[in-house]
């Protein structure tokens, strides 16, 4: 499946960040509860695949997808 949504770069100022933190940092979701629910429900992808691990360590260049948006982790 190909996602044609544009990719927005999100500079995090470090080498890595956890998935749940990234979703809040990028302004995609406001609360930790919303983040947890979205991830558990399988609504979040990392590099095109559903990932249900809120604590997953993202690396520079990873692309997170949620609600029709794609966000790339940048230093």
C-alpha positions as CSV (number, residue, x, y, z in Angstrom):
1,X,0.0,0.0,0.0
2,X,1.4,3.4,-1.0
3,X,0.7,6.5,1.0
4,X,0.8,9.6,-1.1
5,X,0.6,12.1,1.8
6,X,3.5,14.5,1.9
7,X,6.2,13.9,4.5
8,X,6.7,16.7,7.0
9,X,10.1,16.8,8.8
10,X,10.0,17.2,12.5
11,X,13.4,18.2,14.1
12,X,13.7,16.7,17.5
13,X,17.1,18.1,18.5
14,X,18.6,14.8,19.4
15,X,19.5,11.4,17.9
16,X,16.3,9.6,19.1
17,X,12.9,9.8,20.7
18,X,10.3,7.4,21.8
19,X,7.2,7.0,19.6
20,X,4.7,8.2,22.3
21,X,6.9,11.3,23.0
22,X,7.3,12.0,19.3
23,X,3.5,12.1,18.7
24,X,3.1,14.6,21.5
25,X,6.2,16.6,20.5
26,X,5.0,16.9,16.9
27,X,1.6,18.2,18.0
28,X,-0.2,15.2,16.5
29,X,-1.9,14.3,19.8
30,X,-2.3,16.4,22.9
31,X,-2.3,13.9,25.8
32,X,-0.5,10.7,26.8
33,X,-3.8,9.0,27.1
34,X,-4.7,9.9,23.5
35,X,-1.3,8.7,22.4
36,X,-1.6,5.4,24.2
37,X,-5.1,4.7,22.8
38,X,-4.1,5.5,19.2
39,X,-1.0,3.3,19.4
40,X,-2.9,0.4,21.1
41,X,-5.7,0.7,18.5
42,X,-3.1,0.2,15.7
43,X,-3.7,3.7,14.2
44,X,0.0,4.6,14.2
45,X,2.6,3.4,11.7
46,X,6.4,3.5,11.7
47,X,8.0,3.2,8.3
48,X,4.8,2.0,6.8
49,X,4.0,-0.8,9.4
50,X,1.7,-0.7,12.4
51,X,3.6,-0.5,15.6
52,X,1.8,-0.9,19.0
53,X,4.9,-0.1,21.1
54,X,4.5,3.4,22.7
55,X,8.1,3.1,23.9
56,X,9.6,2.2,20.6
57,X,12.8,4.1,20.1
58,X,12.6,6.1,16.8
59,X,15.8,6.9,14.9
60,X,16.6,9.8,12.6
61,X,14.9,9.2,9.3
62,X,12.0,7.1,10.6
63,X,8.6,8.1,9.2
64,X,5.6,8.0,11.6
65,X,2.1,7.9,10.1
66,X,-1.1,8.9,11.8
67,X,-4.5,10.2,10.7
68,X,-3.4,10.8,7.1
69,X,-0.2,12.6,8.1
70,X,3.4,11.4,7.7
71,X,6.2,12.8,9.8
72,X,9.9,12.2,9.5
73,X,12.2,12.3,12.5
74,X,15.0,14.8,11.9
75,X,17.9,15.8,14.2
